[in-house]
Amino acid sequence: MSRTKSELYFEEIGENFANWMSAYDVGRRIEVIRGLLPEGARQATTLEIGCGTGAISEAIAPLVGPLTVSDYSEKLSREAGERVGASWCRQDACAIALPDASFDLVFSSECVEHTPDPRLALREMVRVTRPGGTLIVTSPNKLWYPVLLLSMALKIRKFAGNEIWLYPWEAARTLEECGLRDIRITGCHLFPWQLPFARSILPFFDRFGSTLYPLMINWGVRGTRPRG
C-alpha cells in the first residue's frame, strides 16, 4: 500500500515526538484518561486511535483489557504495538476501517485536532464502540487557539499538520448527537505549564478539572453508548 504525504510526514516527525513532547504534559493527560476509565476497564477490549510513539499506550495498557493501538502511520502503529506488546493496525481516524461496535473501550489523546474533520473522527470512534462501551477523548481547548497562533508566528510550534481545535462543549455535543449518554467532561492545565513554577501549582487546579475545564488548555470527555 502506497503511503500518503501526511503519513510520511507523521513518520518523519515521529523520531522527534519525544523531544517535542513534555513528560509533564503527557503525564497529566494520562491522569485525565485514567480518571475517566470506566469500571471494568481491565476486562474491556480496547482501541487507541492516534497512538503516536506509544507514550500514552504504555501507561494505559496495564489498566485495560486486550489493547489494539493504531495511528495514521503504519510505521508508528507497528512500533507502538511492539513497544507495549499490543495488537496494532493503521487507521485513519476519520475513516476507521473496522466493523461497527468492535470495542468495549475506545480512547484517543491529542489526535482529533490533527485530522481534517474532528467531528467526523469523533463520530467514527463512536461507531466502533460497542453498546454499553465507553469512548474517552482528550484534545486542546479552542479557547487557547490564539496562543497556538502566536507560537506558530514565533516559530516555537514545530508541528505543521492540521490544527482544528474544538471547545469541550462542542465535542460533548457531537457525542450526544451520536447517541452517547452519561457525558462527563474534565480538563488539565489552567494556564501554560511552560511558565516558571507552573508545574508546582497546576496539579492543584487539575483536581478541579470537572469544574474548571472550560478555561483549561486541554479537555477530556467521556461518553457511554447505551445498550439496546
N, C-alpha and C positions, 0 to 999 in steps of 0.2 A: 504494500500500500504506500503510495507516494505521500510525503509529509507536506503539510501546508506551510505557508510562510509564517503563520502565527505559531504553529507547533515548533518550527525550527527556532523561532525567537525564544520561546519558553525554554527550550533545551539549551540555547546559548547562554541565557542568564541563569540557568539552574545552578551552575557552579558558583555563582556569586550570591545566591539566596542567603547562604549562611552569613556572609559579610553584610548584606543589606538589612537583614532582619535583626531585631533586638531580642535577646534572650528574655529580657523583662517583658516586652510586649507579647511575645509568643506565650510566655508563662501565664500572663493574665488572661489571654484568650482561651488558653487551655482550662483555666479555672472557671471561666464563663461556661464553657461546654460541659465540664464536669457538673457544675451546679444545675444544668438543665437536663442532665441524663435522667431518663425515667426509671422507675422501679423495674427490676427485671432486665436491666440493660446487659447484664453479664450473660444472659441466655439469648440475646437478640442477634439475629443475623443482621450485619451492619455494612453499610456502604458509605465510603467517604468520597465526596466529589471535590476535586481540586486539591489533591494531596501534596503537590509540590515536591519538596525533598523529603517529606515524611516526618517533619518535626512534630506536628500535631498527631499524626498517625501513631507514632511511637508512644506518646503519652496516653492516648485513648485506648489503644489496642488491649491493654490488660483489664480494662473496665467494661468491655463489651464482649459479645459472643463472636462467632466467626466473622472476620473482617475482610472486606474487599476494598482496596484502595484504587482510586482512579484519578487521572489527570488528562488534560488536553494533549499532553505529550506522552507518547507511548514509552519513551525512554525514562522519563521521570516516574511514570506509573510503575514500571518494572523495578526500578531501583528502590523506590519507596517500599514496594511489596516485599522485595528481598530483604530490605533493612529491618522490617518489623515481622517478617515471617507470615505475611498475609497474602491472600489471593490478590490479583491485580488485573486491571483492564484499562485500555484507553477509552475515555469518554469525553464527549463534548457536552458540557453542562446544559446547553440549550437544545440538545437532541440526544438524549441518553438512549443508547442502543440496548436497552434491557426491557424485559416484559413489564407490564403493569403489575403493581403490588408485589414486587420482588423481595423487599427487605422489611424487617421489623423496625429498623432504625436507620435513618439517613442523616448524615451531618456534613457540613461544609463550612470552612472558615476562610474568610477573605478571598472568596472566589467569584461570587456572583457579580461583583462590581467590575471585574475584568472581562466580563462577557459582553457581547453586543446588545443583549437584552436581559437584564437581571430578573425582570418579572417572569419572562419565559423560562429562565433557569429555575426559578422557584417552582413554577408550575410543573416542570419536568421532574423535579425532586419529589413533589407531592405525588405525582403519577406512579413512581416506583416504590412508594411507601405503602405497606400493607394496611388494610383496615385494622384499627387497634394499634397501629405503629406510630412512631414519632419522627418528626423532622426537626433538626436543630441547625440554625444558620447564624453565622456572625459576619458582620460587614461594617465598613466605616459609615458614619452618620453624615448625611448630606449637609447638615448644619455647619460642618467643618470643611466643606469643599473649598471655600476661599483660601484656607491655609494651604491646601494642596496646590491650588493655582499659584500661590506665592512661592511655594517650594519649587515648583516647576520653573517659574520665571527666574528664580535664583540658581537654577540648575543643581538644586540639592536633591530633588527627587530623580532617581536614575531610571525608574521603570517607565517604559514608553508605550505600553499597551492601553487597552480600554480603561477608562476611569469613570464609570457611570454609577454614582452613589445614590442610594435611597435613604429617605428618612425612615426611622424604625417603624413608624405607624404605617408607612406605605408598604413595607414588607409584610407587616402583620395583616393589613387589609387584603393583600394578594393571597396570603394563606387562607384567610377566611373565605374569600371568593372561591377558592379551590375546595372548600368544604371542611377545612381543618377546624377543630374546636379546641377549647382549653388553651387558648393562645396566652403565652407568657413572654414578656419582654424584660430584658435586663441590659446592663452595659458595663463598660470599664473605661478608664482614662477620662476623668473630668476635665483635665487640661493636658497639654503635651507632656509626655513623660521625659522628653529631652531637656526640659528646663532644669536648672540647678535645684537639687534637693527634692525634685518632684517624686522620685521613686520611694522616698521615705514617707511621703504624705498621701500619695494616690491610693494605696491599698485601703486606707481608712474610708475614703469616699466610695471605693468599689463595693464595700459592704452594703451600700445603699443603692446599688445599681438598678433595682426594680423600681425605684422612685426617681433617680437622677438620670436615667437613660436618655431622656430627650435632649439633655445637654452634653452627654458624653461622646467621646470621639468614636468609640466602637459600640455597636449594639449586638445583642444576641436575642434571637427569637425562637421559641419552641411552639409547635402545634401538634395535635394528635388527630389522626384520621379516624373518624367514627367507624364503628363496626356496623355492618348491615346496611 
